[in-house]
Amino acid sequence: MPERSREQPVPNKSKPLNLHLLHGTHRPCRHGSKEKAAIVAQKAPRLPGCPKFLSEEARKEWRRVVAALKEYGVLTALDRTALSQYCFLYSQLVEAPESFSAALHAQLRLVMIELGLTASSRSKLNMLREDENEDYDPLA
């Protein structure tokens, strides 16, 4: 009989405060008052700078993705590494698709999900631009 693993289960990742507000899952007992949360969420996040080591194709993708994610207010300077990895993998796919392995495809897909770059990951975030639907009420 195989030995059971005694490893602890991995907890779910914590969401940033602005995503709790977007989702409608903000709870005052866990996240503080809604007024304070709204003030924190309204502060403009510092956007990550493009790393110098990226190729020109990767830099073009960087600019495109940063501009798109900036509209939703979910991108911060802390996302620089994940975004760098995405842009690097994307440029490899564009520049040499025949040498892009299944393992690299899997890495690219995982980073895209992490950054909210797939349709399904965006639908889970319920991301709305401020100008799209100002009177949106997730509880209605």
N, C-alpha and C positions, 0 to 999 in steps of 0.2 A: 504494500500500500504506500503510495507516495506521501512524502512529508508535506504538511500544510505550511504555506508561507505565513510567517509571523510578522510580516511587514505591516506597518500602519497604513490605513487607507490615505490616499492623497486628498487633501481638502480641496474644495472648489476655489478657484482664483477669485480674489476680491475685485469687485468692480469699482472704477473711479466714481466719485460722487456725481459728476455730471451725467454718467450713464444711468445711475439710479434715478435721477430726475427725468431723463429721457424715457426710461422704461416705465416710470410710474411706480417704482418699487422703493422709493425713499421712505424710510421709517424714522420718525423723530427719536425713538428710543435707541436706535442703532447709529444713526447718522447725524444727530443734532437737529436743531430746529430747521424748518423749511426755509425760513428767511435767511439764516446764516448759510445754508446750503446753496441758495440761489445766488448769494453774493459771491461765494467761492467759485461757483460754476460760471459766473459771468466774467470773472477775471480772465483776460486774454492769456492763453497758455503760450509759453515761449516755444516757437517752432524750431525743430532741429535744423541745423545747417547741413548742407550736402558735403559728404566726405570727399577729399581730394583724390582718393585712390580709385574712385568709380570711373568707368569708361564713359565716353560721351553718350552712348546709348543708355547706359544706366542713369546718367545725370538727367537726360530728357525724361525718363520714366519717373525719377525722383521728383522733378518739378511738377509733372502731371498729377502724381498721387498726392503730394503735399497740398497742392491747390484744391484738389477734390476733398481731402479729409479736413482741411481747414474750415470748409463750409459747415461741417458738423461739429466742430469744436472738440474732437476726440483725440487729436494729435498733439503730443508734447515733445519736448526735447528728450525725454526718457525713451521715446520710441525710435531713436536714431539707429540703434544697432539692428533692430528687427527690420526697419525700413531699408537699411543698407543691404542686409541680407536679401531681402526681396528684390531690390533693384539689381544687385549683382547677379542673382539667379535669372531674373528676367532678361538681362542683357546677354547672358550665356545662351538662353533659349533662342533669342532673336538672331544672335550672331552665328551660332553653330547648332542648329536644331538636330542635326544628325548625330551629334555626340552628346546630346542631353539625355542622360540615363533615367530610368524609372525612379531611382533613388532621388535624383535631383528634382524630378517632377513632384515626388511626395513632399520633399522639403519646401518647394515653392508653394504647393497647395496649403501646407500647414502655416506658413508665414502669411499667406494671403488671408486665411481664416483669422489668424491672430490680429491682423491689422484691419479686419472688416472689409476686405476687398472682394469678397464673394457675395452673391445675391443672398444666399442662406445666412451668412454671418451678419449681413446688414439687416435682414428681416428680424433677427433675434435682438438686435439693438434698437429696433423701431426708430431708426434715425430719421428725423425730419429737419429740414432746414427751417430756420426761423420764419422765412418769408413764405414757405409752402402752406402752412396751416397754423396760423397764430392762435386760433381758438380751439385747437385740438385738446380734447379731454380724454385721457386713456381710461377713465372710470365711467365714461358715458356709455 
